[in-house]
């Protein structure tokens, strides 16, 4: 999708502070971090949101979660924990229509998030 900012990041058109990349996923630091550790993990395949994932996306959905937790551990979040967030559509707070996981850590996070 040419107008999708995350597709453009995945394609290397828009630069990002990458922390991980493979053939299916990319992870990068959030431009507006809400915690000392705040990064996103996205599939390179465009999926609008979790509600629109299909049965054929099962592999990438599992890999997305596993990669998010692996990177959180590598970044030192294993002891105290982290928050893994998938916002979905307008009421869910999604601002970029491309499936992504936010990983936030490095400080105590309140609930509800506000």
Residue, then its C-alpha position, 0 to 999 in steps of 0.5 A: x500500500x503506497x500511502x501506508x507509512x508502515x509499508x513505506x518503513x518496511x520497504x526502506x522508503x522512510x527511515x526508522x530506528x530499526x532494532x530488528x528485521x527479517x523477511x517478514x517483520x521489522x521492529x523499530x523504536x517509536x518516534x514518540x516514546x511513552x516509556x524508556x523502552x517503546x518500540x513497534x513490531x510490524x509485519x511487512x505484509x500489509x494487514x490493516x488491523x487484527x480484526x482483519x487478519x485472515x486464517x492465512x496470517x496465523x504464522x505471521x501473527x504468532x511470529x509477531x508476538x514471539x518476536x516482540x517478547x524476544x526483543x523485550x527480553x534482549x532489551x532487558x525487560x524480562x525481570x520487571x516486565x513490559x506491556x504489549x499493546x495492539x490497538x485496533x480501529x478507531x475506538x481501540x486507538x489505532x492511528x496507523x492502519x497497519x497491524x503493529x504491536x507496541x512494546x512499552x517498558x522501563x517504568x511502571x505503567x498504570x492501568x487503565x492506560x488513560 
